[in-house]
Amino acid sequence: MSPVVRPRRLRQSAAVRRLVSETRTDPAQLVLPMFVREGATGPRPIESMPGVLHHDLDSLRRAAVEAVAAGVGGLMLYGVPEHRDAIGSGGTDPDGILNVATRAVAAEVGDAVVIQTDLCLDEFTDHGHCGVLAADGSVDNDATLLRYRDMALAQAEAGSHMLGLSGMMDGQTAAVREALDAAGRQDVLLLAYSAKYASSLYGPFRDAVESALQGDRRTYQLDPANRREGRREAVLDVAEGADVVMVKPASFYLDVLADVARESPVPVWAYQVSGEYAMVEAAAANGWIDRERTILESVTAIRRAGADAVLTYWATEVAGWLRNR
């Protein structure tokens, strides 16, 4: 007997498949993370992240212009300082590398893209933690919030449109929002890294920022075993004034991403982190997978799970592919 229902009719040609596609990605839904290194005299490859660079200010400007030309929606800036101390002074110094880089990018591309900055202390502390330490060596949550408030004001003054709250301290969104509003900076957006897990996939990133981490971050980042907790953190951040909430990493946490997307009244983003990037690049370099197809499939999966935008180190490249298609 001939089947009555034939789902394959909807797959018979590229034109039909394109017309009925349930998930689409636009270049404007991509955010490019970028690293700028203090004292650099030119761009330098990051060994564990093939194709990703430590920028100096000139190459950072050029890469920002290239991303904007490709249609990328946002740039997330990370600073790699030459000197670190216990409280991360470089993060609040107007002449610190991240704030200098933010001014440079803002002058180069202005409002053509959303300029975002990482608001966290880990790149700037000599112990590598995301906050200041108490006498017993633990991360002092409330003392750290005071540092975040100062960082927020410095980054806003430098020209950041959106602050990426990645430290996973309790109350960080409310503390930063209060500081910005009191300073008359109600215009500055807050991206809360709400469901940020204590993942094994951050290794290459820590190479990229030359992390001095001692120990681990399990007392403040989420347990990979916990699903409901990710949704709870996002709900709290929305209540504290987050404009966007995020799940990080992306591919190992698509269930959490779907949960947060169903619950959140604000946009939900996901970060395709360094380990996700490095695994694909390594497999592709060995000829085990089709690089372009895998990259596009990975971004599509994150979008399909509910992400309104994706932070990915392939942002400029993927944007070019999408525009060409």
Secondary structure, 3 states (H helix, E strand, C coil): CCCCCCHHHHHCCHHHHHHCCCCCCCHHHEEEEEEEECCCCCCEECCCCCCCEEECHHHHHHHHHHHHHHCCCEEEEEEECCCCECCCHHHCCCCCHHHHHHHHHHHHHHHHCEEEEEECCCCCECCCCCCCECCCCCECHHHHHHHHHHHHHHHHHHCCCEEEECCCCCCHHHHHHHHHHHCCCCCCEEEEEEEEECCHHHHHHHHHCCCCCCCCCCCCCECCCCCHHHHHHHHHHHHCCCCEEEEECCHHHHHHHHHHHHHCCCCEEEECCHHHHHHHHHHHHCCCCCHHHHHHHHHHHHHHHCCCEEECCCHHHHHHHHHHC
